[in-house]
């Protein structure tokens, strides 16, 4: 049972509602930095990632979660008043038709992405999603007025509602990976006042959705002995393969992959069993597709663990998670840090 469901929910929603697409994460970065300052000194690096550090004589452990969210980027403002755009991160064109969006120009401007009525679709067109090149944003403004406020390079995000579903599930956009950021912050709350002995660093990294440059630079700069990356992964839904998905509410996904340290993965599993923390397996035959891949080869190399939060409807405006899974990830990280500090004493 969650100790403080409302506090965790509110923190996640506060993080998720901050703007912050790859390369322009400043609003989300400032919010995360403010929350992290409760636990450790904070700085922001040249790329915009948030760094925090607590000194200790034990092993140097870094906890990472990415702060950017998917979105779009303006490519042109047409004389007709329509805005053309491209994806910024892994945005899925299939879910964009008729979506409500915010264009982050010199001031926020609300709009709707165009959608072709089925009556006007020809042949197989009605069965296919539009390509990005075929979509546009309608704000209701003339091209002349719009060009005074919006320029190529401005970012666009899908509008979202914060929803409480049945049980302990919540829904909104940007839970990938603001839920991971919240899990790290919750872990620090659990560790507060405890003498774990580790040197502990936190990285809320930028630009994961466009290749992981924030994690690469952060891993090199911080140079930890080992690290745990926290991200989201696929949750089971109709039509998906069970072996590729976690289950909402069944606990943290412990990653196993050639790019992850086998001992760290097994230690996380053992600790979860000993402390009765709910967990699941996430087994990958190659790279993880997370910041763990970039951090592992940063500098002299870093031993990596990966914990993931099951998430349904990834890369949409209605992602769904279970708060119990966020709590399980946080608790497992905290117990791992405590054990590593004691074992090195």
N, C-alpha and C positions, 0 to 999 in steps of 0.2 A: 504493500500500500504506500502511495506517495506521502512523504512527510508534509509537504506543502505544495499541493497541486496548483493552487491559484498563483503562487509566486513564480513557479516554474513556467506556467502557461503565459503569464503576463510578460516575463522576461523574453520568452521566445517571440511573442507577438511584437514586442517593442523592437527587437532586433530585425524581425522579418519585414516590418513596415518601413524601415529606413531604405532610401534609395541606395544604389551602389552596384552598377554594372561594371564589367571588366574595364580597367583603365580610368574609371571615374567613381571610385568606391568611397569618396570622402565622407558622405553623410553616414554610411554604415560604419566606417572606420572611426569616426568621432564618437558614435554611440558605443561601440565595443570598447574603445579606449577608456571612456568614462566608466564603464562597468568594471573593467579590468583594474583600474586604479584603486579599487577597494581592497585589492589583495597584494599588489606589488607595484614598484616603480614602472612607468610605461614610457616608451618612445615610439615614434613612427619613422620608418626608414625611408630611403630616397624613392622607393617604388610606391610607398603608401601603406605597407603592411604594419600591423601593430605588434610591437615587441613588449614583453614583460619578463622580469627576472627576479628570482629570489636566490640569495647566496646560500651555499651549503657545502659541507666537506665531502659529501657522498657523491654517487654517480650523477652526472649531468643529464637530466631527462628533459626533453622538450615535448610539449603538447601542442599539436597543430590542428586548426580548422580553418577552412577558407571563408573569407568574408564577402566575396563577390557573389552576385546573382546573375542569372541569364537575363538578356534583354535584347534590344535592337539598337541600331545606329542609323541616323538619318543620312541618306545618300544624296537626296535632292528635294527641293521644294518647287513644285510645278506651278506654272502661271495659273493653272486651273484651281489651285488651292489644295491639291492633294500632295501628301508627303510620301515619298518613296524611301524605302529603308532596306537594310540588310540585317542579318542576325549578328548578335554580339554574344558569343558563347553558344551553347547547344540548344538554342531556341527551336522549337518544332513548329514548322509552318502548318501542320495539320490541325493545330488547335487555335489558330489565330483568326480565322474568319469570324467577323462580327464581334471580336473581342474589344472591350473598352480598354483604352490605354492612356498613359500620361506621356506627353512629349516634354522633355526637360530642356526647354529653350531658355531664353533670358528670364522667363517666368514659366511656371508649369502650365501646360495647355492640355486640355482633355480632348480626346478624339475617339473614333471608332474605326476599326480596320474594315475595309470594304469586303462585301460578300456577294457573290453572284446568285441571284434567285434561281431555284431549280427549274423554273419555267423557261429561263433563258439559256440553260446549259444544253449543250449539244452532245448526243451520243454518249461516249464514255466519260465526258467531262464531269458529269454529275457524280461519278464514282471516284474521282481523283481529287486530292488536295491541291490547292493552288501552290505554285512556286513563289518564293519571296519576290521575284521580279514581277509577278502578276498581282501582288497585293499593294495596297496604298492605305494611308490614314486620312480620314475625313474629319476635320475639326469644325467645319462650318464656316471657316474664315476664307476670305479671298486670298489669292496668291500674293497680292501686293501687301496686305496687312500681315500675312503669315511670315513673309520674308523679313519683316522687321523684328520678329521674335524668335524665329527658328533658323538654324544654319546647318549645313552638312557637318556631321560629326557629333551633333547633339544626340543624347541617348533617349531611348523610349522603353518604358516598362509596362507590362500588363497590369491593369488595376486588379485589386483583389479584396476580398472580404475576409476578415478573421472570424472563423466559425468554431464553435464548440460542438462537437458531435457527441453521440452517445458514449457513455463510459468515460474514458480518459483520452479520447482522440480529439485532435484539433486539425483544422485545415486553413491554409492560406498559401500565397505564393512565397518563394524565397526560403522555404524551410530547408532547401538545399542551398547553403549549408549553415543557415543561421541557427538551426537546431543543434548542429555540431558545435558552434560557438557557445551556445547556451550550455551544452554538456560540459565543456571545459570550464566555464565559469561556475557551474554547479559543483564540479569536482574541487575547484579551489575553495569553495565555501565549505565543503566537507573536510578539507585539509586545514582550514584556518584554526590556528591555535595548537596544532599538533606538531611535534618535533620529529619530522620524517627524515631530516638529515640530508636530503638530496639537494643539489643545486637544480632549481626548477625554472625552466624557461617556457614561455607561452608565445606562440606565433599565430596571429590571425592574419592569414596570408591573402594577398590580392591575386587576381588574374588566374585562378585555378581553372575557370571555365574556358579559358583561351590558351591553355598549355602549361600552367603551373610555374610561371616565372617568379611569382612572389615566394613560393615554397623553395625554389632553387636558390634564390638569393638569400632567403632567410635561413635555410639549412646551412649554407656556406658561412654566413655571418655569425650565427649562434654556435655552430660547431658542437652540437651535443654528442654525448657518448651513445645515446639511444633516443628514440622518439616514438610517440604514438600519434598517428594521424586519425582524426575523427571526421567522418563524412557520412553521407546517407547512402543507402543502397536499395535495391528493388524489394518491394513488399508484394506478397502474393495477391493476385487478383484474377478474376475469370479470364481464361485463355492463356495464362502464363505457365511456364514450367516450374514445378515446385523446387527442383534442384537448383534453379537459378535465382530463387527468391527467399527472403526471410518472411516471417509471419508477424503482423502487427501485434504488439503486446506480449510477445514471447521472449523479449530480452535483447541484449546487445548481440550484434553479429561480430564474432571473432574471426578475423581474416587469416586465411592460410594461402600463401602464394610464394613462388620462387623469389620474388623481390622482397618478401618479408622474412624477418629473422624467425626461424622455426622455434627456437627456445622461448622467445618472447610470446609467440602465439600459444605455445603449450603452457607457459607460466600463467598467462591470462585465463586459459581454460581451467587450470588447476585452482587458481585463486577463486574463480567464479564458483566452482564446486564447493570449496572450503567455506566460503562466505555466503553461500546460498543466494548468489546473484544470478538471475535468469540470463541465459545466453543461448545463442544459436551459432551454427557454422556458416562461414562464407568461404568457399574453396574456389580458387582461381588458378588456372593452369599457366598463366603468363603474368603480365603486368596487372596491377589492380585498377588502373584508370583513376587513381586518386593522387593526392600530393605525396603519398608514401613513395611513389616511383621516383619523384624528383628529389626528395629529401635523402633517400637511400644513397644516391651517388653524389651528394653535395660534399665538397671539400675532400677530406680523407675517407669519407664514407660514414654512414650512420646505420646502426642496427634499428630496424623498423618493426613496429607493431601497427595494426590497423583495427579500429573498432568502428562499426557502422550502425546507423540507426535505420531500421526498415522504413521505407517511405513509398507511398502509393501515389500514382499520377505524377511521376517525376517530370520536371521541366514544364509544368503547367501552372495556371493561376489558382489551382485547387489541389495542391499537394496535401497529403494526409499522413500524420504520424500519430503514434501513441506515446503519451507522456511517460509511461512506465519504461519504455525503451530508452528514452533520454536519461532517465534516472538511473537505469541499469548501467549504461555506458559511463556516466559520471562516477558511480559507486565503484565500478571495476577499475577505472583509472586511479581513483584515490587509494584503493587497497593495493594496487600494484606499486604506486609510489611509496606507500608506507612500508611495504615489504622490501623493496629495493634499498631503502634507506637503512632498515634494520639489518639486512643481510650484509651490507657493506660496512657496518659499524665495527 
